[in-house]
Amino acid sequence: MANKILNIREFAAYINFRVPKNEDLLIVSFEEENAIRLKSGQVTIDFYLLAIKPPLEKKLKTIDFIEDQAKSFMYVDCPQNSLDWDIHAPTAGYNILVSAKYVNKLAKDYNFVHYNNHEALFLTKEEETLLWDLFEKANHEYRKENYSKEIIISYIALILSYTQVFYNRQFDARSSIYNKVIDDFYENLRNYFDKKEEISGLPSVAYFAQKANLSANYFGDLIKHFTGESPIEHIHNFVLKLAKDKLKNTTLSVSEISYSLGFDYPNYFARFFRKKTGVSPKVYRSM
């Protein structure tokens, strides 16, 4: 099952949801489902999935509760995400399963739809009331014999818009935890280049995100939210600082410096350096 990419109808059959009305949309109220699959290994989806529900995951991390935290949280998954779960039987909540062709344009401006490490959005009580209402209204429309796809998509657009605002709030509310993530990122960046053995390539954002146990997109949003710069900008600035130091304070050749910083070819390093400084490594060394 893990190697097969499931569409909405296949996923519904696998998890024992009600039969979708068509191939493009399914809205599920957990109150009306009593036989869903409670545990599964990885399955991959080809649609967007928006979920609001009380904590069901047996291993859900709920540390650092905010003062007015609600009893609900949200997930958003996108096509090609792989899901696995081990949950308690749900008694409330909603899932919206919607075709990518209806949501791709809406989702393109939201990094959070690509969070693939299930970083839950923990809601405040006010946020819970607002989002729960939107899910209920979308579900109410879907239950009509001749529902309006346009109305449901407008609810989805509102849910995504509010979710972006609420993720930003979550970053700020958990700043004590996320400040440590940032500190660890800087330390891991230094350690990467302090290794005594030969460096194998420039480090990627995914490399540092994995060390933080976060998806690359969530990690990127977090770092930029608190520092004003993306992780890749931090990486490039750090590499540039090392390059300048080696050019001014060592006798290593430009090629040796290039390889020591993880560049595969000296000409790649030269282009990188010129783009950042406006001059070539050799010219900078002679200045």
C-alpha positions as CSV (number, residue, x, y, z in Angstrom):
1,M,0.0,0.0,0.0
2,A,2.9,2.4,0.8
3,N,4.1,2.3,-2.8
4,K,0.7,3.1,-4.3
5,I,-0.5,6.7,-4.7
6,L,-4.1,6.9,-3.7
7,N,-6.7,9.1,-5.2
8,I,-9.7,10.3,-3.2
9,R,-11.9,7.3,-3.9
10,E,-9.1,4.8,-3.2
11,F,-8.2,6.6,0.0
12,A,-11.8,6.6,1.2
13,A,-12.1,2.9,0.5
14,Y,-8.9,2.2,2.3
15,I,-9.7,4.2,5.4
16,N,-13.4,3.1,5.4
17,F,-14.9,6.5,4.8
18,R,-18.2,7.0,3.1
19,V,-18.2,6.6,-0.7
20,P,-17.4,9.9,-2.3
21,K,-20.0,11.6,-4.6
22,N,-17.3,12.0,-7.2
23,E,-13.6,11.8,-7.9
24,D,-12.8,15.4,-6.9
25,L,-14.2,16.1,-3.4
26,L,-15.2,14.3,-0.2
27,I,-16.0,15.9,3.1
28,V,-16.2,13.6,6.1
29,S,-17.7,14.3,9.5
30,F,-16.1,11.9,12.1
31,E,-19.4,11.9,14.0
32,E,-20.9,9.9,11.1
33,E,-18.0,7.5,10.7
34,N,-17.7,4.5,13.1
35,A,-15.5,2.1,11.2
36,I,-12.5,4.0,10.1
37,R,-9.0,2.4,10.0
38,L,-7.3,3.4,13.2
39,K,-3.8,2.4,12.3
40,S,-1.8,2.3,9.1
41,G,1.7,2.3,7.6
42,Q,2.6,4.9,5.1
43,V,0.2,5.7,2.2
44,T,0.7,8.4,-0.3
45,I,-2.1,10.7,-1.5
46,D,-2.6,12.7,-4.8
47,F,-5.0,15.3,-3.3
48,Y,-5.2,17.9,-0.6
49,L,-6.4,16.9,2.8
50,L,-7.5,19.5,5.4
51,A,-8.4,18.1,8.8
52,I,-9.7,19.6,12.1
53,K,-10.1,17.3,15.1
54,P,-9.3,16.8,18.7
55,P,-6.0,15.1,19.6
56,L,-6.3,11.5,18.3
57,E,-2.8,10.5,17.6
58,K,-1.4,8.3,20.3
59,K,2.1,9.9,19.9
60,L,1.0,13.4,19.3
61,K,3.4,15.9,20.9
62,T,1.4,18.5,22.9
63,I,4.2,20.3,24.7
64,D,4.2,24.0,25.6
65,F,0.5,24.5,25.6
66,I,-0.5,28.1,25.3
67,E,-2.8,29.6,28.0
68,D,-6.0,29.6,25.9
69,Q,-5.3,26.5,23.8
70,A,-8.3,24.7,22.5
71,K,-8.9,21.0,22.3
72,S,-8.6,20.9,18.5
73,F,-5.7,21.1,16.0
74,M,-5.3,21.1,12.3
75,Y,-3.3,19.3,9.6
76,V,-3.0,20.2,6.0
77,D,-1.5,17.7,3.6
78,C,-0.8,18.1,-0.1
79,P,-0.4,15.7,-3.1
80,Q,2.6,13.3,-2.8
81,N,2.6,13.5,1.0
82,S,2.9,10.2,2.8
83,L,0.7,9.6,5.8
84,D,0.8,7.1,8.6
85,W,-1.3,7.0,11.7
86,D,-2.1,5.3,15.0
87,I,-5.1,7.0,16.5
88,H,-7.9,6.7,19.0
89,A,-11.4,6.3,17.5
90,P,-12.6,9.8,16.6
91,T,-15.9,11.2,17.8
92,A,-15.7,14.6,16.3
93,G,-13.9,16.5,13.6
94,Y,-13.9,16.9,9.8
95,N,-11.7,15.9,6.9
96,I,-11.9,17.7,3.5
97,L,-10.4,15.7,0.6
98,V,-10.2,17.9,-2.5
99,S,-8.6,17.4,-5.9
100,A,-5.4,19.3,-6.6
101,K,-6.9,20.9,-9.7
102,Y,-9.2,22.9,-7.4
103,V,-6.6,24.0,-4.8
104,N,-3.2,24.3,-6.5
105,K,-3.8,28.0,-7.4
106,L,-5.0,28.7,-3.9
107,A,-2.2,26.8,-2.2
108,K,0.8,28.1,-4.2
109,D,1.4,31.0,-1.8
110,Y,1.2,28.9,1.4
111,N,4.3,27.0,2.4
112,F,2.4,25.2,5.2
113,V,0.5,23.0,2.7
114,H,3.9,21.4,2.0
115,Y,4.7,20.6,5.7
116,N,5.3,16.8,5.4
117,N,6.4,16.0,8.9
118,H,2.9,16.5,10.4
119,E,3.7,19.7,12.3
120,A,0.2,20.2,13.9
121,L,-1.3,23.6,14.1
122,F,-2.5,23.8,17.7
123,L,-5.4,26.2,17.9
124,T,-6.5,28.8,20.4
125,K,-10.2,28.7,21.5
126,E,-11.0,31.6,19.2
127,E,-9.3,30.0,16.3
128,E,-11.0,26.7,17.0
129,T,-14.4,28.4,16.9
130,L,-13.7,30.2,13.6
131,L,-12.2,27.2,11.8
132,W,-14.7,24.7,13.1
133,D,-17.5,26.9,11.8
134,L,-15.9,27.0,8.3
135,F,-15.5,23.2,8.2
136,E,-19.2,22.8,9.4
137,K,-20.4,25.1,6.7
138,A,-18.4,23.4,4.0
139,N,-19.8,20.0,5.2
140,H,-23.4,21.4,5.3
141,E,-23.0,22.5,1.7
142,Y,-21.5,19.2,0.6
143,R,-24.5,17.3,2.1
144,K,-26.9,19.0,-0.4
145,E,-28.0,16.9,-3.3
146,N,-26.8,19.5,-5.7
147,Y,-24.0,21.2,-3.8
148,S,-22.0,24.2,-5.1
149,K,-18.4,23.3,-5.7
150,E,-17.6,27.1,-5.9
151,I,-19.0,27.7,-2.4
152,I,-17.0,24.8,-0.9
153,I,-13.8,26.0,-2.6
154,S,-14.5,29.5,-1.1
155,Y,-14.6,27.9,2.3
156,I,-11.4,26.1,1.6
157,A,-9.8,29.4,0.6
158,L,-10.8,31.0,3.8
159,I,-9.5,28.0,5.9
160,L,-6.1,28.3,4.1
161,S,-6.0,32.0,4.6
162,Y,-6.7,31.8,8.3
163,T,-4.4,28.9,8.7
164,Q,-1.4,31.0,7.5
165,V,-2.2,33.6,10.1
166,F,-2.6,31.0,12.8
167,Y,0.7,29.3,12.0
168,N,2.4,32.7,12.4
169,R,0.8,33.0,15.8
170,Q,2.0,29.5,16.7
171,F,5.6,30.5,15.9
172,D,5.3,33.5,18.2
173,A,3.5,31.6,21.0
174,R,6.2,28.9,21.1
175,S,9.1,31.3,20.7
176,S,11.0,29.7,23.6
177,I,11.1,26.4,21.9
178,Y,11.8,27.8,18.4
179,N,14.6,30.0,19.6
180,K,16.4,26.8,20.6
181,V,15.7,25.5,17.1
182,I,17.4,28.6,15.7
183,D,20.4,28.3,18.1
184,D,20.8,24.6,17.2
185,F,20.7,25.5,13.5
186,Y,23.6,28.0,13.9
187,E,25.5,25.4,16.0
188,N,24.9,22.6,13.5
189,L,26.0,25.0,10.7
190,R,29.3,25.7,12.4
191,N,29.8,22.1,13.3
192,Y,29.3,21.1,9.6
193,F,32.3,23.1,8.5
194,D,34.3,22.4,11.6
195,K,34.5,18.7,10.8
196,K,38.0,17.4,10.4
197,E,37.1,15.0,7.7
198,E,36.6,16.2,4.1
199,I,33.3,18.0,3.6
200,S,31.0,16.3,1.1
201,G,29.0,19.1,-0.6
202,L,27.3,22.1,0.6
203,P,24.7,21.4,3.4
204,S,21.1,21.6,2.4
205,V,18.1,23.1,4.2
206,A,16.7,19.5,4.5
207,Y,19.9,18.4,6.3
208,F,19.3,20.9,9.1
209,A,15.6,20.4,9.1
210,Q,16.1,16.7,9.7
211,K,18.3,17.4,12.6
212,A,15.5,19.6,14.1
213,N,13.0,16.8,13.3
214,L,10.9,19.2,11.2
215,S,9.9,19.2,7.6
216,A,12.1,21.4,5.4
217,N,9.2,23.9,4.7
218,Y,8.2,24.2,8.3
219,F,11.8,24.7,9.3
220,G,12.3,27.3,6.6
221,D,9.2,29.3,7.6
222,L,10.3,29.1,11.3
223,I,13.8,30.4,10.6
224,K,12.7,33.2,8.4
225,H,9.9,34.2,10.8
226,F,12.3,34.8,13.6
227,T,15.5,36.0,11.8
228,G,14.2,37.7,8.6
229,E,16.3,35.4,6.4
230,S,15.7,32.0,5.0
231,P,17.9,29.0,6.0
232,I,19.6,29.0,2.6
233,E,20.5,32.7,3.0
234,H,22.0,31.8,6.4
235,I,24.0,29.0,4.8
236,H,25.2,31.1,1.9
237,N,26.2,34.0,4.2
238,F,28.1,31.6,6.5
239,V,29.9,30.0,3.5
240,L,30.8,33.5,2.2
241,K,32.2,34.5,5.6
242,L,34.4,31.4,5.7
243,A,35.5,32.0,2.1
244,K,36.5,35.6,2.8
245,D,38.5,34.5,5.9
246,K,40.3,31.8,4.0
247,L,41.1,34.1,1.1
248,K,42.6,36.8,3.4
249,N,44.2,34.6,6.2
250,T,45.5,31.5,4.5
251,T,47.7,30.6,1.6
252,L,45.3,28.0,0.2
253,S,44.6,28.3,-3.5
254,V,41.2,29.2,-4.7
255,S,40.6,25.6,-5.8
256,E,41.6,24.3,-2.4
257,I,39.3,26.8,-0.6
258,S,36.5,25.8,-3.0
259,Y,36.8,22.1,-2.2
260,S,37.2,22.8,1.6
261,L,33.8,24.6,1.6
262,G,32.0,21.8,-0.2
263,F,31.8,23.1,-3.8
264,D,32.2,20.3,-6.4
265,Y,34.0,22.6,-8.8
266,P,36.1,25.7,-8.4
267,N,34.2,27.6,-11.1
268,Y,31.0,27.1,-9.1
269,F,32.6,28.7,-6.1
270,A,33.9,31.5,-8.2
271,R,30.5,32.3,-9.6
272,F,29.0,32.1,-6.1
273,F,31.6,34.4,-4.7
274,R,31.3,36.9,-7.5
275,K,27.5,37.0,-7.2
276,K,27.7,37.7,-3.5
277,T,30.5,40.3,-3.6
278,G,30.7,41.6,-7.1
279,V,34.4,40.5,-7.5
280,S,36.2,37.3,-8.1
281,P,38.0,35.4,-5.3
282,K,41.4,36.3,-6.7
283,V,40.5,40.0,-6.9
284,Y,39.1,40.0,-3.3
285,R,42.3,38.3,-2.1
286,S,44.4,41.1,-3.7
287,M,42.3,44.0,-2.3
